[in-house]
Amino acid sequence: MINIDDVMAKLAEAAADGMDDAMQHLLTESRKLAPIEEGTLERSGTATTASEGDAVEGAVSYNTPYAVIQHEKTGYRHDAGRQAKYLEDPWVAEADTMGDIIATAMRKAID
């Protein structure tokens, strides 16, 4: 017999694990584009995941005084392969992949 509470608990845990993996993926992709002078901005990136009840949230952030300026000022000149919108562009480009990462984690939980 299947206990729905057990299944829901497994799915909630899998969703949190999948979100963590998806945020790590986004962090990896955004680091590839982050402007680089000394590498401080790139190294300041972190991925976090939090869950409460059925809600799961993930975030990627960069923690330097100039992170927002470097992200938003599209007129700055950057080294080859580096750019403004270093977080937003991968978020859009990798949205399907991140969804697949979360879905795969959840499917594995109930197999």
C-alpha positions, 0 to 999 in steps of 0.5 A: 500500500502506498502512503501518500504522506511518505510520497509527498515527503519524498517529493518535497525533499527531492524538489529541494535537492533538485532546486539546489542542483539547478541553482548550482548549475546556474551559478556555474553558467553565470560564472563563465560570463561574469566580468573578470579583472581579478576574479573577485566578482566571479568568486563571490557567487553563491547558490542557496536553496531554502524550503518551508513546507511545500515551498522551495526557493533558490537563488544565485547571488554575487556579493561585491560592492560592484556586482549590481553595477557590473550586471546592469551597465551594458555599456562597459567593455569586458574581456572576451566572453565576459559580459553585463547581464552575467546572471540574467542571460544564463537564467533565461538561457538555462531555464529549461535545463534547470526545470529538467534538473528539478523534474529529474530529481523528483522523478527519481524520488518516486521510482 
